[in-house]
Amino acid sequence: MSLDGATHGRAGERAYATLLHEIQTGDLAPGTVLGEVEQAARLGVSRTPLREALGRLAADGLVTQVSPRVTVVADLHAAGIRELFEVRRALEETAARLAAQRGDRAVFADLVQEFAEVRPDRDADAYYALIGRFDRELDTAVGNDYLTAALRTVRTHLVRVRRLARDNPERLSASAAEHRQIAAAIAAGDGELAAHATHVHLHNALISILASLADADTPHRGAA
């Protein structure tokens, strides 16, 4: 690769990482217009690496191109979230079942204790960091590159969706208890129980997220 090519590659990777973070955290809200000229200037890159970054985000399903030079952040809507959870359910239930068969039980026994001690109502960031560790251990236990690659794609979207639950301490505490049950089933080597506990968790998570989305879309009483 030429020096110019390497430079463009690094710039494109930096632009992608920045935009991905901003989309996932909500700094770039659904429907935000990502004009090519404006974003290249803001991110301090030329148009070529910016286009590469936007192309990757489009492939991820996080942005939509509405014209040759204008892209918008993809919307979060109930139908899309349901579709995401259909895929998530198939993948995560399978992963939990396989992890119970193949995983290091001591690792998941430790996670059981950590989920019992975490206080997501006090520190949501620490809770999501623990979720990240659980996901990594699950991937390691499964030992299937195709399955874990598919899960990574789903998790890219889940970061956006999970923000809808951050302001619901009751749901976060329930989610911690549900993850504890999944980890306990895996630690016990019970694949069917692990898959069932995952199914229950995902059902509850979807119901909560759709309710949060509906609340966000409902105009405040008295508003114009």
Secondary structure, DSSP 4 states (H G I P E B T S, - for coil): --HHHHHHHHHHHHHHHHHHHHHHHTSS-TT-EEEHHHHHHHHT--HHHHHHHHHHHHHHTSEEEEETTEEEEPP--HHHHHHHHHHHHHHHHHHHHHHHHHS-HHHHHHHHHHHHH--TTT-HHHHHHHHHHHHHHHHHHH--HHHHHHHHHHHHHHHHHHGGGTT-HHHHHHHHHHHHHHHHHHHTT-HHHHHHHHHHHHHHHHHHHHHHHHHHHSPPTT--
